[in-house]
Amino acid sequence: MQLIIQQIFNNNTVLVDLGDNQSAIVKGKGIAFHKSKKSFLDSSKIEKIFYLDSVDSQKNLYFLLKDIPIDIVTTTYEIVDYAKKKFNYPVIDYVYITLSDHIYGAYKRYLAGKYQASHIPDMSNQYIDEYLIASKGLSIINHNLNIKLPDTEIRNIALHFINAHDNKNRMQQVNTEIDFAKLIKTVLVRNNIFRTESNSNYYDRFMVHLQYLKQRLDNTSQDTKFDRKIELEIERDYLGSTDIAKQISNKIKQIKGVQLTSKELLYFIIHIQRITQEDGLHQH
């Protein structure tokens, strides 16, 4: 089968058309050198291939490529691919967005000399698979991006897989009965948090996070004492953002009758903290 180039990201990475509305990201040294869109790919140069086997995964890729470098994106795909193949680990597609966003942030902070070790407690005894995946993930990140993030970064990576675990092992359509984005914007406005030029990147990512909220609420599992421990650690560090996140949680419980898990609340706190810090509000 001859692969047709849909898009060239750089000399080593392209998007190819597999037919039947399927695509894949293909990596290989010099694979796109002297190539152009719609030309055939030299399959002998393929080193890695990441399949985009759903409409959502293709949409996620284009969303990510708007402001995240392709090397970060393909690193994320490599880690998720490892989780699926080696551990048969079921994840919702949203993990591609959260993990790419996190890796890019860590990468930028590392280069700027501002990287700080994770505040998240070690839960490797409770989430063995997730920590094994994250350990390999850290190796992939450090190798692909030529950096040296510390071993504590494993905790951050593991949390993304814990939160994105597909307990029902099936995708669900996003329910439009409740417009979570609209509901949560009212809480943000009440706390004088608006989309601005400086916070637009993180604000928009939070809105994408909310698009998948119904799916995650239907896919949730009960908190453990370790989940609660993480939440308490983060709450202690980010009191202001925690207060706003809990206002949102109460609103969701009031309307939908569902209590956010500690893991979901943690994501809300982190998103809000980033938005307010970028806008100079600095929630404490």
C-alpha positions in Angstrom: 0.0 0.0 0.0 1.4 3.4 -1.0 0.9 6.1 1.6 -0.1 9.6 0.4 1.2 12.7 2.4 -1.6 14.8 3.7 0.5 17.3 5.5 4.2 17.9 6.2 5.1 19.0 9.7 8.9 18.9 9.3 11.5 16.8 7.6 10.9 13.9 9.9 7.2 14.0 10.5 4.2 13.9 8.2 0.4 13.1 8.3 -0.6 10.4 5.8 -3.9 9.3 4.3 -4.6 5.6 4.9 -7.9 5.6 2.9 -11.4 5.0 4.4 -11.2 8.4 6.1 -8.3 7.2 8.3 -5.1 9.0 8.9 -1.8 8.5 10.8 1.2 10.5 12.0 4.4 9.0 10.6 7.9 9.6 11.9 11.2 8.7 10.3 14.6 10.5 9.7 14.4 12.6 6.6 11.0 11.0 5.6 9.7 14.2 4.2 12.9 15.6 2.7 12.2 16.9 -0.9 8.6 15.7 -0.6 5.4 17.7 -1.0 1.8 17.3 -0.1 0.0 14.6 -2.1 3.3 12.8 -3.0 3.9 9.2 -2.0 5.9 8.3 1.1 8.9 6.1 1.1 7.6 3.4 3.5 11.2 2.1 4.1 11.9 5.2 6.1 9.0 4.8 8.6 10.3 4.5 12.2 7.1 5.1 14.1 3.4 5.4 13.1 0.5 6.7 15.2 -3.0 5.9 14.0 -5.8 8.4 14.2 -8.6 5.9 14.2 -11.5 8.2 15.1 -12.9 11.5 14.1 -12.3 12.8 17.6 -8.6 11.9 17.5 -8.2 13.7 14.2 -10.0 16.8 15.6 -7.7 16.6 18.7 -4.6 16.6 16.5 -5.6 19.7 14.7 -6.5 21.5 17.9 -3.2 20.6 19.4 -1.2 21.7 16.4 -2.6 25.2 16.7 -0.1 26.1 19.5 1.9 23.0 20.4 5.0 21.9 18.5 4.7 18.7 16.5 7.6 17.1 18.5 5.6 17.5 21.7 2.5 16.1 20.1 4.2 13.1 18.7 5.8 12.4 22.0 2.4 12.4 23.6 1.1 10.0 20.9 4.1 7.7 21.5 3.4 7.5 25.3 -0.4 6.9 24.8 0.5 4.3 22.1 2.8 2.5 24.6 0.0 2.5 27.2 -2.5 1.0 24.8 -0.1 -1.6 23.3 1.9 -2.8 26.3 -0.8 -2.5 29.0 -4.0 -2.6 26.9 -4.8 0.5 28.9 -8.2 2.1 27.8 -8.2 5.9 27.7 -10.6 8.5 26.5 -9.2 10.6 23.6 -9.1 13.7 25.8 -5.8 12.4 27.3 -4.0 13.6 24.1 -5.0 17.2 24.8 -4.2 17.1 28.6 -0.9 15.3 28.3 0.4 17.4 25.4 -0.5 20.5 27.2 1.2 19.3 30.3 4.4 18.1 28.5 4.7 21.4 26.6 4.3 23.4 29.9 6.9 21.3 31.7 9.3 21.6 28.7 9.0 25.4 28.6 9.5 25.7 32.3 12.5 23.4 32.2 14.2 25.5 29.4 13.4 28.7 31.3 14.9 27.2 34.5 11.6 27.5 36.3 10.7 23.8 36.5 9.5 22.7 40.0 9.1 19.2 41.3 5.6 17.8 41.5 3.5 18.5 44.6 1.5 15.3 44.0 2.1 12.5 46.6 3.5 9.2 45.4 0.6 6.7 44.7 2.6 4.1 42.8 1.4 1.3 45.2 -2.2 2.1 44.3 -1.8 2.8 40.6 0.8 0.3 39.5 0.1 0.3 35.7 -0.3 4.0 35.5 3.1 4.6 37.2 4.8 2.0 34.9 3.3 3.8 31.9 4.4 7.2 33.3 7.9 5.9 34.0 8.3 4.9 30.4 6.6 8.1 29.4 9.3 10.2 31.3 12.0 8.3 29.4 10.3 9.0 26.1 9.9 12.7 27.0 13.6 13.1 28.1 14.9 11.2 25.0 12.6 12.9 22.4 13.0 16.4 23.7 16.6 16.1 24.9 15.9 17.3 28.4 16.2 15.7 31.9 13.0 16.1 33.9 13.4 14.5 37.4 11.7 11.2 38.4 9.0 13.1 40.4 7.6 14.0 37.0 6.3 10.4 36.8 3.6 11.4 39.3 2.3 14.1 37.0 2.2 11.9 34.0 0.5 9.1 35.9 -2.2 11.4 37.0 -3.2 12.1 33.4 -3.7 8.4 32.8 -5.6 7.9 36.1 -8.0 10.7 35.2 -8.4 9.6 31.5 -8.9 5.9 32.3 -12.0 4.7 30.4 -13.7 2.5 33.0 -16.5 1.5 30.6 -14.0 1.0 27.7 -16.3 2.8 25.3 -16.7 6.2 23.9 -19.9 8.1 24.5 -21.4 11.0 22.6 -21.1 14.3 24.4 -24.5 15.0 25.9 -25.7 18.5 25.0 -28.5 18.6 27.6 -26.4 20.7 29.9 -24.1 23.3 28.5 -21.3 22.9 31.1 -19.2 25.7 29.5 -22.0 28.2 29.8 -22.7 27.1 33.3 -19.1 27.3 34.5 -18.5 30.7 32.7 -21.2 32.2 35.0 -19.1 31.1 38.0 -15.9 32.5 36.5 -17.6 35.8 35.7 -18.9 36.0 39.3 -15.3 35.7 40.4 -14.1 38.4 37.9 -12.4 35.8 35.7 -12.7 36.6 32.0 -11.0 35.5 28.8 -8.2 38.0 28.1 -5.3 38.2 25.7 -2.8 37.0 28.3 -4.8 34.1 29.5 -6.6 33.1 26.3 -4.5 29.9 25.7 -5.3 28.4 29.2 -8.9 29.7 29.1 -9.6 28.1 25.8 -8.1 24.8 27.0 -10.3 24.9 30.0 -13.3 25.2 27.7 -12.1 22.2 25.7 -11.8 20.3 29.0 -15.4 21.1 29.7 -16.6 19.7 26.3 -15.6 16.3 27.5 -17.0 16.7 31.1 -20.3 14.9 30.5 -18.3 11.9 29.1 -16.0 11.8 32.1 -18.9 12.2 34.6 -20.6 9.2 33.1 -17.3 7.3 33.1 -16.2 8.1 36.7 -15.2 5.7 39.5 -15.4 6.2 43.2 -12.7 8.2 44.9 -10.1 6.4 47.1 -8.5 7.9 50.1 -5.4 8.4 48.0 -7.4 10.6 45.5 -8.6 12.6 48.4 -5.0 13.0 49.7 -3.9 14.5 46.4 -6.9 16.9 46.5 -6.0 18.1 50.0 -2.3 18.6 49.0 -3.3 20.8 46.1 -6.0 22.6 48.0 -3.5 23.7 50.6 -1.3 25.2 47.9 -4.0 26.9 45.8 -6.7 28.1 48.2 -8.3 30.8 45.9 -8.5 28.5 42.9 -9.8 25.7 45.1 -12.6 27.9 46.3 -13.7 28.7 42.7 -13.4 25.1 41.7 -15.7 24.1 44.5 -18.2 26.7 43.5 -18.3 25.1 40.1 -18.5 21.6 41.6 -21.5 22.7 43.8 -23.2 24.1 40.7 -22.8 20.9 38.8 -24.0 18.9 41.7 -27.1 21.2 42.1 -28.0 20.8 38.4 -26.9 17.3 37.5 -26.9 15.7 40.9 -23.3 14.4 40.4 -20.4 15.1 42.8 -17.1 15.8 41.0 -14.4 13.3 42.0 -11.2 14.5 43.7 -9.4 13.8 40.4 -11.8 16.0 38.4 -11.8 18.7 41.0 -8.0 18.7 40.9 -8.1 19.4 37.2 -10.5 22.3 37.7 -8.2 23.8 40.4 -5.1 23.5 38.1 -6.9 25.0 35.1 -8.2 27.9 37.2 -4.8 28.5 38.8 -3.2 28.7 35.4 -5.8 31.1 34.0 -5.6 33.5 37.0 -1.8 33.4 37.1 -1.5 34.2 33.4 -3.9 37.1 34.0 -1.9 38.4 37.0 -4.6 37.6 39.5 -2.5 35.1 41.4 -5.0 33.1 43.4 -3.6 31.9 46.7 
